[in-house]
Amino acid sequence: MLVFFALLFSIQESWDVQIWSSVESMLINSILAFFVFSIVSGAIYLINDVLDYEKDRVHPSKSIRPVASGRLSKSIAQIATLALLIPAIIAAFIINMNFGWIIVGYVALMISYSMVLKNYVLVDCFAITAGFVLRAIAGATVVDVPISLWLYLCTGLGALVIALAKRRSELTNSGDKAQLQRSNLKSYSLKLIDNVAILTIFATVIAYTAYTFTAPNLPDNKLMTLTIPMVVYGLLRYAYLVHFKSLGESPEDLLLSDKHLFMTVVIWIASTALILILFR
């Protein structure tokens, strides 16, 4: 969904020029980019599942995945990976040349993560974060609009919060089998993760606050500052769910299952869109 952020935050400029065909083209390109990234992400998950076959078998939830459970052979998974990746990369270059290179860079990053980077403490979290930022950059690329660097910074910091939450949940849920499920978990501690997460959440709030006050593509009336409490509450709610319910291992399930967090995100998106449209 991060692919659509650039479209959301360029609504004001798009409506100012009143070129409806251009707006329609931007929407179509964003939708196409969304599907391409979804396909590529699926292929990356297959690669990761094949590489982590043995470790996933001792994981309480990952053990029921098709590859880990044996319902899908590793050879078929590898064939499916190529069947997904090759057409998706070609489609990306057809949509936009720069978008194609971003997809290639994302694939290279994620393969490096699956094979090497995930074994290093904190480096693994930053690799995941980079993957999220590339999604935001890709969204801006396909609609051909400049996005404030503040937004990229907020995206990166927010993604780092999610990555740290995943590691914390893995550490607390795995118990004595932590090292068997992920080798670098032995080098993590709850204290380390919590301290870094606090700093990251604090930095995210500061970055987003600065963004609402300084970004040139926002309305001059500073109404975007009204969305700051939503971001603060969303981050704190996420931290609560991770710390007291250990739900951070699957961020997508957490977002869809917790009505408070889900509604916060929906209200934030709706409020942002209304502010940018009505006060363009």
C-alpha positions in Angstrom: 0.0 0.0 0.0 3.0 2.3 0.4 3.1 2.5 -3.4 -0.1 4.7 -3.2 1.4 7.2 -0.7 3.0 9.3 -3.5 -0.4 9.5 -5.3 -2.1 10.5 -2.0 0.3 13.3 -1.2 0.3 14.6 -4.8 -3.5 15.0 -4.9 -3.1 18.8 -4.3 -0.8 19.4 -7.2 -2.7 17.1 -9.5 -6.0 18.9 -8.9 -4.4 22.3 -9.2 -3.5 21.6 -12.8 -6.9 20.1 -13.5 -5.6 17.7 -16.1 -8.0 14.8 -15.5 -6.3 12.5 -18.0 -3.0 13.0 -16.2 -4.7 12.1 -12.8 -6.3 9.0 -14.4 -2.9 8.0 -15.8 -1.3 8.4 -12.3 -3.9 6.3 -10.7 -3.5 3.5 -13.3 0.3 3.5 -13.0 0.0 3.3 -9.2 -2.4 0.3 -9.4 -0.1 -1.4 -11.9 2.9 -0.7 -9.6 0.9 -2.1 -6.7 0.3 -5.4 -8.5 3.9 -5.6 -9.7 5.3 -5.1 -6.2 2.8 -7.7 -4.8 4.0 -10.3 -7.3 7.6 -9.6 -6.7 7.1 -9.7 -2.9 5.4 -13.1 -3.3 8.4 -14.4 -5.3 10.8 -13.1 -2.6 8.8 -14.9 0.0 9.2 -18.1 -2.0 12.9 -17.6 -2.1 13.1 -17.0 1.6 10.9 -20.0 2.4 13.1 -22.3 0.3 16.3 -21.0 2.0 14.8 -21.2 5.5 13.2 -24.6 4.9 14.9 -26.3 7.9 14.4 -23.4 10.3 10.8 -22.8 9.4 10.0 -26.4 10.3 10.7 -25.7 14.0 8.7 -22.5 14.0 5.3 -22.6 15.6 3.5 -20.8 12.8 5.9 -20.9 9.9 6.0 -24.7 10.0 2.6 -24.9 8.4 3.7 -22.9 5.3 3.5 -24.9 2.1 7.3 -25.4 1.7 8.1 -26.0 5.3 5.3 -28.4 5.8 6.2 -30.4 2.6 3.0 -29.7 0.8 4.9 -27.7 -1.8 8.3 -29.1 -3.1 11.3 -26.8 -3.1 11.8 -27.4 -6.8 8.2 -26.3 -7.7 8.7 -23.2 -5.4 11.8 -22.3 -7.3 10.1 -22.7 -10.7 7.2 -20.5 -9.4 9.7 -17.9 -8.3 11.0 -17.5 -11.8 7.5 -17.6 -13.3 6.6 -14.7 -11.0 9.8 -12.6 -11.1 10.6 -12.5 -14.8 7.2 -11.2 -16.1 7.0 -8.8 -13.1 10.4 -7.3 -13.9 9.5 -7.0 -17.6 6.2 -5.3 -16.7 8.0 -2.9 -14.4 10.2 -1.7 -17.1 7.2 -1.3 -19.5 5.4 0.8 -16.9 8.4 3.1 -16.2 12.1 2.6 -16.9 13.1 3.9 -13.5 10.5 1.9 -11.8 12.0 -1.2 -13.5 15.4 -0.4 -12.0 13.8 0.1 -8.6 12.3 -3.4 -8.8 15.6 -4.8 -9.8 17.2 -3.1 -6.8 14.5 -4.3 -4.5 15.0 -7.9 -5.7 18.7 -7.7 -5.3 18.3 -6.2 -1.8 15.8 -8.9 -0.7 17.8 -11.8 -2.1 20.8 -10.4 -0.2 18.7 -10.2 2.9 17.5 -13.8 2.5 21.0 -15.1 2.0 23.3 -12.9 4.1 21.9 -9.7 5.7 19.3 -11.4 7.9 22.2 -13.0 9.9 23.5 -9.6 11.2 22.0 -7.8 14.2 20.2 -4.6 13.3 21.5 -4.8 9.7 18.5 -7.2 9.0 16.1 -4.6 10.3 17.6 -1.8 8.2 17.4 -4.1 5.1 13.7 -4.6 5.8 13.3 -0.8 6.2 15.0 -0.2 2.9 12.5 -2.4 1.2 9.7 -0.3 2.5 11.3 2.9 1.5 11.9 1.5 -2.0 8.1 1.0 -2.2 7.5 4.6 -1.4 10.1 5.8 -3.9 8.6 3.5 -6.6 5.2 5.0 -6.0 6.6 8.5 -6.6 8.5 7.3 -9.7 5.5 5.8 -11.5 3.4 9.0 -11.0 6.4 11.2 -11.8 6.0 13.5 -8.8 8.6 14.8 -6.4 8.0 13.8 -2.8 9.4 15.5 0.3 12.4 13.9 1.8 10.6 14.1 5.1 8.0 11.6 3.8 10.8 9.1 2.9 12.3 9.7 6.4 8.9 9.1 8.0 8.4 5.9 5.9 11.8 4.6 6.8 11.5 5.3 10.5 8.0 3.8 10.6 9.2 0.7 8.8 12.1 0.4 11.3 9.5 0.3 14.1 7.8 -2.6 12.3 11.0 -4.5 11.7 12.1 -4.1 15.4 8.6 -5.3 16.5 9.0 -8.4 14.3 12.3 -9.3 16.0 10.9 -8.7 19.4 7.9 -10.9 18.8 10.1 -13.6 17.3 12.3 -13.4 20.4 9.5 -13.6 22.9 7.4 -16.2 21.0 10.2 -18.6 20.1 11.5 -19.2 23.7 14.4 -21.7 23.8 14.1 -22.3 20.1 15.0 -18.8 19.1 18.4 -19.6 17.7 17.1 -22.6 15.8 14.4 -20.4 14.1 16.7 -17.4 13.3 20.4 -17.6 14.0 20.9 -13.9 14.8 18.2 -13.9 17.5 20.9 -15.1 19.9 22.5 -11.7 19.6 19.3 -9.8 20.3 17.9 -9.0 23.7 14.6 -7.5 24.7 16.4 -4.6 26.3 18.3 -3.7 23.1 15.2 -4.0 20.9 13.0 -1.9 23.3 15.6 0.8 23.7 16.1 1.1 19.9 12.4 1.0 19.4 11.8 3.9 21.8 14.3 6.0 20.0 12.8 5.1 16.6 9.2 5.9 17.7 10.4 9.2 19.2 12.3 10.0 15.9 9.3 9.1 13.8 7.0 11.4 15.7 9.6 14.3 15.4 10.1 13.6 11.7 6.3 13.5 10.9 5.7 16.6 13.0 8.5 18.4 11.1 7.0 17.1 7.8 3.5 18.6 8.5 5.1 22.0 9.3 7.7 22.2 6.5 6.7 20.1 3.5 6.2 22.4 0.5 3.5 20.3 -1.1 1.1 20.6 1.9 -1.5 23.4 2.4 -0.2 26.6 3.9 -2.9 26.6 6.6 -0.9 23.8 8.5 -4.1 21.7 8.8 -1.9 18.6 8.3 -0.7 19.1 11.9 -4.2 17.8 13.0 -3.1 14.4 11.8 -0.1 14.3 14.3 -2.2 12.8 17.2 -3.3 10.0 14.8 0.2 9.1 14.0 1.3 9.2 17.7 -1.7 7.1 18.8 -1.0 4.6 16.0 2.6 4.2 17.0 1.8 3.8 20.6 -1.1 1.3 19.9 1.3 -0.7 17.8 3.9 -0.7 20.6 1.2 -1.8 23.1 0.1 -4.8 20.9 3.8 -5.8 20.4 4.7 -5.6 24.1 1.6 -7.0 25.8 0.2 -9.3 23.2 3.4 -10.2 21.1 1.6 -9.6 17.8 4.4 -7.9 15.9 5.6 -11.0 14.0 2.9 -10.5 11.3 2.3 -6.8 10.9 -0.4 -7.3 8.2 -2.4 -9.6 10.5 -2.0 -7.2 13.4 -3.3 -4.3 11.3 -6.3 -6.2 10.1 -7.2 -7.8 13.4 -6.9 -4.8 15.7 -9.9 -2.5 15.0 -8.3 0.4 16.9 -5.1 0.4 14.8 -7.1 -0.3 11.6 -9.5 2.6 12.2 -6.6 4.9 13.1 -5.0 4.2 9.7 -8.3 4.6 7.9 -9.0 7.9 9.6 -5.5 9.2 9.0 -5.7 8.4 5.2 -9.2 9.9 4.9 -8.2 13.0 6.9 -5.1 13.5 4.8 -7.0 13.1 1.5 -9.7 15.6 2.6 -7.1 18.2 3.8 -5.2 18.0 0.5 -8.3 18.1 -1.7 -10.4 20.7 0.1 -7.5 23.1 0.9 -5.4 22.7 -2.3 
